[in-house]
Amino acid sequence: MKIVLVGTANPYRSGGISSFNERLALELKRMGHEIIIYNFTLQYPDFLFPGSSQFADTPRKDEVPTLRKVNSVNPFNWIKIGLELYKMRPDLLLFRFWTPFMGPCFGTIAHIVRKNGHTKVHALIDNAIPHEAKFTDKIFSKYFYAAVDKFVAISQKVKSQLEQQTTKTVVYSPHPIYDIYGEKIDKKIARDYFQLNLEQKVILFFGFIREYKGLDLLIESMKSNPDVKLIVAGEFYIDSKPYFDLAEKLGVSSQILWKNQFIADEEIKYYFSAADAVILPYKNATQSGITQIAYHFNTPMIATNVGGLEDFVKDGEVGFLVNPDMESIAKGIRRFYDEDKENEFSENVKIAKKAFDWNVLASNTVY
């Protein structure tokens, strides 16, 4: 098939979505499809982007042809791209839709292209209902959804949400493993990278930081786990001061190693190899790419039982699921160490991760 994937890619960051799109495109290429990525010339206006930069410090090598063509806020560009793809007549136009902000842009392109009577339009959906809702969300999403023939949800929660918003085909295909960040390294080498010793108990909070991710609950839980070291790795997309103030107020600042920055791809293996467990104290969620990085590095997980996290973290097998409150999170951390679960969970992760294959997602996305 001739496929055009519209979505963010190198050199953009986009919280793992960029890497995901490139990995999916590579899998489709390996399956024998002809694929090209239509990337952004402008993804977000700077004043709308909460982080320090939209771009990676070290751009990756493109393994699939990638063109920077799409301007998310310029209607004339949307029409131009739509007409260009209309004439190209790809067999499949695939959108990676992660925010309603892209609805007008993606929707306009899709509405134009599908009029050629040949091209099918499929959409891979991260969030059917955004974590931080805006009054325009339903309008923008509805406009885009009207031009889509098939939806692929990467969590059961999103599938359920989509089925309440559309009568079109919706399939669930779980978020595959991020296998693009190198191999797991020896824990001592990883700990040396952070000047931590092997005897310390180390947990990891990873990814960009927003209110719904529950870092405040995690900081509060550290008070009950004074022998545990927490690495917080990721850029704040909200005001960081309340979090630093909370840690100082609770007297747990010395337990936290702050890495308040975007973590480059080549550094990720150190974080996941150094940690005994990854912790996701989310207040709400659909799914998380963080669990799929943890699977790649055979790292156990402690996660809250919200949204779609239960699809990926089987309680008592690859980690623990806990309630989204400080006390439950604290108890989950303590139980992990008291019951000495690291090796058992890590071995189970090696088995469980076989279910999260890129070929499965690629097939479900295309056919």
N, C-alpha and C positions, 0 to 999 in steps of 0.2 A: 504494500500500500504506500501511497504518497501521503505523508503526514506533515502537517504544520502544527507545532506546539507554540501557543502564545502564552508567554509568562516570563517571569523574572529569571535571569541567568547571569553567569559571569559577565561583568565584574561586580554585580550587585550582591549584597549580603542577604537581606530579607529573612533572617532568622532560620536558616536551613532550607527554605523553600527553593532558593537558587540552586543549591547543591542537589536537592531532591529532583528538580526538573532535569538537570543535566544527567543525573544517574538514570532516570526513567528514559530519557531520550537515547542514552547509550544502550540500554536494554532493548529498546525498540529497534535500534540499528542492528544489534546482534541477532535479532529475530528475522532480519532480512528486509525490514521496511526502509523506505527512503524517507528520511526525516530532517527537518530544518526547524530551528528555534527562532521565533520572532520575539526578540528581546526589546527592552525599553531604551529609548533615547532619554526619556524622562519618566521615572517611575512615580515619584512623589515630588511636588514642590518642596523645597527645603524647609519652609515654615510648617509643613505638615508632618515632617519626619521627626520622631522624638529622639533618635540617637545622634551620635556625633557625626556619623558619615553613613551614606547609603552604599559606599563602595568598599570592597576588600582592599587591604593594604598590599596584598600580593595576589593579583589576579591569576586565575587558574588557566591552564591550557584548554582550549576548546577541543573536545573530542568529537563533537557533532557540529555541523555547520550552524553558526549563530549570527543573526543579523540584528543590529540595534536599529529598530525602525519605529516602535510604537511610543507615542506621546500620550500619557494617561489623561491629560487635561485639555487637549487640543482637538475639538470636533472635526476640524478640517483634515487633520491627520487620520482620524478614525475612518472617515469616508475614503480617503486615499488608500489606506491599507485594505479596507474592505473591497474596494474595486480591484486592487492589485491581486488579492487572493481569489476574488470572484473569477478573474481571467485565468489564474493559475490552475484552478479546478483540482485542488488536492482531494484525495479520497476522504480524508478525515481532517477536520479542524479541531484541535484539542486545546481547551483552555484550562489553565491552572487558576482556579478562582478561590482566593483566600480572604478577600475583603469586599464588601459591597461598594467601596469606593471605586473599584474597577468596573462596576456594573454598566455605567453609560458607555465607557470605552469599549469593553469587550462585547457588550450587547449590540452596539452599532455595527461593529465589524462582523459579528456573527449574522445579524439580520441581513446584511448585504450579501455575504458570501453564500449563504444557503439558498438564495434565490437562483443560483445557477442550476439548481435541480440535480446536482451531482454530489456535492460535498455534504457529508454528515458532520454534525456538530456535537461533540461530547465535552463534558466538563468534569474535571476532577476537583472535588469540593473539600476544603479544609473545615470551614465553619459555615453552617447554614444560618446560624444566629450568632453574631459577633459577641465576644466577651465584653466589649465596651460599646454598648448600643448607641446609635444616633438615629434621629428621627427620619433620616433619608434612607436608612438601610433597606426597608421593605420595598420602597419604590425602585431603588437602584437594582436590587437583586431580582425583583419580579421582571423588570425590563430585560435583564440578561437571560433569566430562566426561560423566557418565552421563545428564545431563539435556539434553545438546546434540545437535542434529540434524546440524549442519554446522560445520566449523572452517575458518577462513581464517587462513593463516600468512603473515606479511609477510617471511619469508626462507625460503630453501630448507632451511637447517639446521633451523629450527623445524618445517617440514613433515615432514622426516625423523624428527625426534624424536616428533612427534605420531603418525605412522604406526606407531611402535613401541608406542604406548600406547593406540591405539583402532583399531577396524575401521570407524569411521564415515567419512563423506566429509571429506577434507582437501584444500583447494585452496591453491595458492600465488599470492599477488598482492602484488607488491613494494610496499614502503613508498613512498608518493608523496612529491613534493617539498613541503617547507614553504614555501608561497608567501604567507605571511600576515605576514611581518616587514618589509614595505616593500621598496623597490627598492635595488639596488646604488648606492652613491654614489661620487663621485670619490675616488680613493685618497689624494690630498693632503688633502682635507677629513677623511677618516677617520683618517689619520695625525696630523693636527693635534689631533684629539680626544684622542689619547693622548700628545701632545707627542713624536711620532716623526717623523723626516724621511724623505723619499722614497728616499734612498740606502740606508737600512738594509734588511737582510734580515730579514723578519718572518714567523714562523710562529705558528699559533694552535692551542692546546689548549682545547676548549670543552666545557662541560657539567659537571654535578655530578660530584664526584670520589669514586670508590671504588677499592679495591685492584686489582680486575680491569682497570681502565682503563689501567694501566701508566704512570702519570705518573712513577714512580720511574725507569723505564727511559729515559723521555724526558729527565729531568733529567740522568741520567748521560751521555746522548748529547751534551748541550750542551758537554761538555768537549772533544769532538772538533770542535765547530763554534763557535769563539770569536767569529766575526764575525756570528753569527745571534742575533736577539732573539726570545725566546719570550714570547707572551702566554698566561698561564694564567687562563682566565676561567670561574669556576664555584664553587659552594659545596662545601666539604668535607663529605662524609657520613661521614668517618672522621677520626681524629686527624690534624691538619695538621702537627704538630710534626716528625715524622720527615721530611717532605718539605722543610720549610724548613731543617732541620738538614743534610739531604743536600746541598742546594744550597750551603749555607755551607761544608760540608766539602770539596766539590769545587771551590770557588772560582768558581761560576757564578751566584751570586746577582745580580750586576749585569746579567746577560744576561736575567733573567726579570722580566717585569712582572706582578705578582700582582694579580688582580682576584677576590679570594676572597669572592664574594658571588653571590646569585642575579642573573642578568642580565635586566633587564626587556625585554619584547618590543620596545619602541621603541629600545632601544640595540643590538640584535643586528646591525643593518645596519652599524654602525661597526666591529664586530669582524671580520666577514667581508669587508668592503670594505678594511680596512686590511691584511689578511694576504695574503702571497704564496701561502700554502698552508695548509690545515687539516691537522693531524696527529692520527691516531688510533692510539696505540701500545698498543692493547688486548692483554691476555694471553689473553682469551677473549671471545667475542661471539656474539650471534645476528644482530642487525642494529643499526644506529645511526641515530637521527634526525639526528645531526650531519651525516652524509654528505648527507642530503636538504636540509638548510639550505645546505650548501656548493653543491649543485647549483643551488639557486635563485639564489645570488649569483655563479654561474660561477667558483667558487673551486676550484683544483686540490686534490688530496688525497694525503697520504702515510699509508698505513694498513698495519697488520699483516695477514698472510694467515691470519687465524683466523676460525672460525665463518662467519657469513653476510656478512662484509665484502666477500668476493670477488664477491658478487652485485651489488655497487654500485660498487666501485672496480675498473675494468678496468685491469690493469697495463699501463703504457706508453701508455695512451690518455687517461685523465682524471687519472692520478696514478701513483704507484708503490706496489706491494705489497712488503712486506719481512717478514722473520722477526721474531717477537716477542722480540728480544733487543737489548741496548744497542748492540752493534756494527752490527747490520743497520739499526737505526733511524738511527744516526749516518750511515751510508753512504748511506741513502736521502735524507736531508736534503742531504748534500753533493752527491750526484748531481743532485738537482733544480736546485741552483744552478749547478753546473759545466756542466751541459748546457743551461742557460737554458730550462727547460721551461715557465715560467709561462704565456706567451702561447699556446703550442701546446696545452697541457692545458686552458686556459680556453676556447679555441675548441671543443675536443672536448666539453667539458662542456655547452656550449650545444646541441650536437647530441644527445648521449646522454640528456639529461634529458627529452627528449620521450617516453621510454618509461615515465616515472613519473607517470602521470596519475591524478588523483583519481577521474575517471569510471570508470576501469578497476577500481579498488579498490571503489568504491561498488557497481558492478554485480556483481562477484564476491562481495561481502558479502551482498547481498540475494537473488540468484537461485540 
